[in-house]
């Protein structure tokens, strides 16, 4: 009987110790999963975003950029940001901490969605796919003297994103939505820009199904609002205000990962850009209690 009591006591001690060790390991695993964010990629690997989307530096914009849409830096220089807003044909430029902005008029009332700068030419996109281009040297004048309007480059649809690859002189126009035709993908049109002319240079697509699979959704209608190319990694970052989502692709728009845009600071993300130090910037239109703003996400070191 004494032997049985000793055996039972020993067994009970071992069981308690095992449970304790298991709990410690479980706690360690929980802490690890909380501090490390990984997203499944198309190739079944893991991809870490080199930016903390929960910890931005916020720059409030002046009142005339309440409806800020596209943003861009000239040669990646973060000292001055160039921006447009939805309703007026004005190009704004200012420092991120400036209380007032300078601007020049390049067009009348309209639905202007995004902009890009290729070499020394500013290119602005309207929602119908029309492009307005003019020299950046005109920005210190009250109004641009000669604006070149380019129409009928892309099929009839709603467009919101414009970006350039300065290394290849390619201009990319991003479709937001084709209202009359059902589609299971987002189309991106590339054009070679030279001597003031745009020449078709390819079409790319982002699959709704691939985005849904990576996002953990059963179904998604992706409606992007902007795109920008990381000049260091050659990855494309495609932003969606409607879906509150960031999609990362390779240089040929093969989807690599998706990241949800959580938090109150993503009020209406409409613009995206990188500076020459690879810091990421996302602009938001203003809301009921907030001004238009630009959020900076520093590159993780």
C-alpha positions in Angstrom: 0.0 0.0 0.0 2.9 2.3 0.8 4.4 1.5 -2.6 1.1 2.4 -4.3 0.9 5.8 -2.5 4.5 6.6 -3.5 3.8 5.6 -7.2 0.6 7.7 -7.3 2.3 10.7 -5.8 5.2 10.5 -8.3 2.8 10.1 -11.2 0.8 13.1 -10.1 4.0 15.2 -9.8 5.1 14.2 -13.3 1.7 15.0 -14.8 1.6 18.5 -13.1 5.1 19.3 -14.4 4.2 18.2 -17.9 1.1 20.5 -17.9 3.1 23.4 -16.5 5.7 23.0 -19.3 3.0 22.8 -21.9 1.4 26.0 -20.7 4.7 27.9 -20.7 5.3 26.7 -24.3 1.8 27.7 -25.3 2.3 31.2 -23.8 5.6 31.5 -25.7 3.9 30.5 -29.0 1.1 33.0 -28.4 3.6 35.8 -27.8 5.4 34.9 -30.9 2.3 34.9 -33.1 1.2 38.3 -31.6 4.5 40.0 -32.4 5.2 38.5 -35.9 2.9 39.3 -38.8 3.2 37.0 -41.8 1.0 36.8 -44.8 0.6 33.8 -47.1 1.9 34.4 -50.6 0.9 33.0 -54.0 3.9 30.5 -53.9 2.9 29.1 -50.5 5.8 30.9 -48.8 5.7 33.7 -46.2 6.2 37.4 -46.8 6.8 40.1 -44.2 5.8 43.6 -45.0 8.7 45.9 -44.2 6.4 48.5 -42.8 4.4 48.7 -39.6 0.9 49.7 -40.8 -0.3 50.3 -37.3 2.3 53.0 -36.5 2.3 55.9 -39.0 3.6 59.4 -38.7 0.6 61.6 -39.5 0.8 64.9 -41.5 -2.5 66.9 -41.6 -3.0 68.7 -44.9 -4.3 72.3 -45.4 -8.0 72.8 -46.0 -7.7 73.0 -49.8 -6.4 69.4 -49.7 -9.4 68.1 -47.6 -10.2 65.8 -50.6 -6.6 64.9 -51.3 -6.4 62.1 -53.9 -3.1 61.2 -55.6 0.4 62.0 -54.2 3.9 61.8 -55.6 7.5 62.9 -55.0 9.8 64.3 -57.7 12.8 62.0 -57.9 11.7 60.6 -54.5 12.6 63.8 -52.7 10.5 63.8 -49.5 11.1 67.6 -48.9 8.2 68.4 -51.2 5.1 66.4 -52.0 2.9 67.0 -55.1 -0.8 66.3 -54.8 -4.2 66.7 -56.4 -7.7 66.7 -55.0 -10.8 65.2 -56.6 -12.8 68.2 -57.8 -10.5 70.9 -59.2 -7.7 70.9 -61.8 -5.1 72.3 -59.4 -1.6 70.8 -58.8 -0.5 71.4 -55.2 3.0 71.2 -53.8 4.1 71.7 -50.2 6.3 70.3 -47.4 4.7 67.7 -45.3 4.6 69.9 -42.3 3.5 73.1 -44.1 0.3 74.8 -43.0 -0.3 76.2 -46.4 0.2 74.8 -50.0 1.2 76.4 -53.2 -0.7 75.4 -56.4 -1.0 76.0 -60.1 -4.1 75.5 -62.2 -3.9 73.0 -65.1 -7.5 72.3 -65.8 -11.2 73.1 -64.9 -13.6 71.3 -62.7 -13.4 67.5 -63.1 -12.8 64.2 -61.4 -9.0 64.0 -61.0 -7.8 60.8 -59.4 -4.0 60.4 -59.5 -0.8 61.9 -60.7 2.8 60.9 -61.5 6.0 62.6 -62.5 8.2 61.1 -65.2 11.5 62.9 -65.6 10.3 66.5 -65.7 6.7 65.9 -66.9 3.7 65.9 -64.6 0.9 63.5 -65.7 -2.6 63.7 -64.2 -5.3 61.1 -64.6 -9.0 61.8 -64.8 -11.5 59.1 -63.8 -12.5 58.6 -67.5 -8.9 57.6 -68.4 -8.0 61.0 -69.9 -4.4 62.2 -69.2 -3.2 65.8 -68.7 0.5 66.3 -69.0 2.7 69.4 -68.7 6.3 70.4 -67.7 7.0 70.5 -64.0 8.7 73.9 -64.6 5.2 75.4 -64.9 4.4 74.8 -61.2 5.4 78.3 -60.0 3.0 80.0 -62.4 -0.6 80.7 -61.5 -1.8 78.6 -64.5 -0.1 76.1 -66.8 0.2 77.6 -70.3 0.2 74.5 -72.5 -1.5 71.3 -71.1 -1.5 68.3 -73.4 -4.7 66.3 -73.1 -4.5 62.6 -74.2 -7.8 60.8 -74.7 -9.0 57.3 -75.8 -5.9 55.5 -74.6 -7.9 53.0 -72.5 -11.3 51.3 -72.8 -14.3 53.0 -71.2 -14.2 52.4 -67.5 -13.6 54.1 -64.2 -9.9 54.7 -63.5 -8.2 55.8 -60.2 -4.6 54.8 -60.3 -1.6 56.2 -62.2 2.1 55.4 -61.7 5.4 55.5 -63.6 8.5 53.4 -63.7 11.3 55.9 -64.3 13.8 53.3 -65.2 11.8 52.1 -68.2 9.8 55.3 -68.9 6.6 53.3 -68.7 3.3 54.8 -67.5 0.7 52.5 -65.8 -3.1 53.2 -65.7 -5.1 51.2 -63.1 -8.7 50.3 -63.6 -11.1 50.7 -60.6 -14.3 49.4 -62.1 -16.0 48.5 -65.4 -19.6 49.1 -64.6 -21.3 47.7 -67.7 -19.3 44.4 -67.9 -18.8 41.9 -65.2 -15.2 41.1 -64.6 -13.2 38.8 -62.4 -10.0 40.9 -62.5 -8.6 44.4 -62.4 -6.8 45.5 -65.6 -3.7 47.6 -65.7 -2.5 49.2 -69.0 1.1 50.1 -69.7 2.3 52.8 -72.1 5.8 53.9 -73.2 6.1 57.7 -72.9 8.4 59.6 -75.2 8.3 63.0 -76.9 4.9 63.7 -75.4 3.3 60.6 -76.8 2.0 57.4 -75.2 2.5 54.1 -77.0 0.7 50.9 -75.8 3.2 48.6 -74.2 1.2 45.7 -72.6 -1.7 44.8 -70.3 -1.6 43.2 -66.9 -4.3 41.9 -64.6 -5.0 41.3 -60.9 -7.2 38.3 -60.2 -10.1 38.8 -57.8 -9.9 35.1 -56.8 -6.2 35.3 -56.0 -6.7 38.4 -53.8 -9.7 36.7 -52.1 -7.7 33.6 -51.4 -4.8 35.5 -49.9 -7.1 37.7 -47.9 -9.0 34.8 -46.4 -12.2 35.9 -48.1 -14.6 33.6 -50.0 -15.2 36.2 -52.6 -14.1 39.8 -53.3 -14.6 42.5 -55.8 -11.4 44.4 -55.8 -11.7 48.1 -56.4 -8.3 49.7 -56.2 -7.6 53.4 -55.8 -3.9 53.8 -56.4 -0.5 52.1 -57.1 3.2 52.8 -56.7 6.3 50.9 -57.4 9.0 50.4 -54.8 12.1 51.5 -56.7 14.4 49.3 -54.6 12.5 46.0 -54.6 10.6 46.5 -57.9 7.4 45.4 -56.2 4.1 47.1 -56.9 2.0 48.3 -54.0 -1.7 48.5 -55.0 -4.0 50.3 -52.6 -7.8 49.9 -52.3 -9.9 52.4 -50.3 -13.1 50.5 -50.8 -11.7 47.1 -49.7 -9.3 48.7 -47.1 -6.5 46.5 -48.5 -2.9 46.7 -49.7 -1.9 44.2 -52.4 1.8 43.6 -53.0 2.9 42.2 -56.4 6.1 41.5 -58.2 7.3 43.7 -61.2 4.9 41.9 -63.5 1.9 42.2 -61.2 2.0 38.7 -60.0 0.3 38.9 -56.6 2.6 38.1 -53.7 0.7 39.1 -50.6 -2.2 41.1 -49.2 -2.4 43.2 -46.0 -5.6 44.6 -44.4 -5.6 48.3 -43.6 -6.9 48.4 -40.1 -7.3 51.4 -37.7 -9.2 54.6 -37.7 -6.4 56.5 -39.5 -7.2 54.8 -42.8 -10.3 57.0 -43.3 -10.3 56.9 -47.1 -6.9 55.9 -48.5 -6.7 57.3 -52.0 -3.0 57.9 -52.8 0.3 56.0 -52.3 3.9 56.9 -52.9 7.5 56.0 -51.9 10.4 58.3 -51.2 14.0 57.7 -52.2 14.7 56.1 -48.8 11.9 53.5 -49.4 9.6 55.0 -46.8 5.9 54.4 -47.7 3.3 57.2 -47.8 -0.5 56.8 -48.0 -2.9 59.8 -48.3 -6.4 59.9 -46.9 -9.3 62.2 -47.8 -10.7 64.0 -44.8 -13.8 63.0 -42.8 -16.4 64.5 -40.5 -13.9 65.1 -37.7 -10.6 64.8 -39.5 -8.6 66.7 -42.1 -7.1 65.2 -45.2 -3.8 63.7 -44.3 -0.7 61.8 -45.4 0.6 58.9 -43.4 4.3 58.0 -43.5 5.4 54.4 -42.7 9.1 54.2 -42.1 11.0 51.3 -43.6 11.9 48.8 -40.9 15.6 48.6 -40.3 
